[in-house]
C-alpha cells in the first residue's frame, strides 16, 4: 500500500476536475454538488469518502513510533 500526503491527494483531485472540464462536470460524475466540491478545493471542507472513492483512494489513519 502506498501512502500519499494531503497535497498529493489535492493535486489528483484538481487534475481530475481539469480532465472533466469543470467542477460541475466532475461533481456530477462522482455524485456530489459543485458547491461541495468547490468547498473542498478551497479548503473549507474535508475530503469526503465519496470524493476519495472518485479518486480510487481511501483514507487510512496510522500510528508511528516516535522513538
C-alpha positions, 0 to 999 in steps of 0.5 A: 500500500502506498501512502500519499500526503494531503497535497498529493491527494489535492493535486489528483483531485484538481487534475481530475476536475481539469480532465472533466472540464469543470467542477460541475462536470466532475461533481456530477460524475462522482455524485456530489454538488459543485458547491461541495466540491468547490468547498473542498478545493478551497479548503473549507471542507474535508475530503469526503469518502465519496470524493476519495472513492472518485479518486480510487483512494481511501483514507487510512489513519496510522500510528508511528513510533516516535522513538 
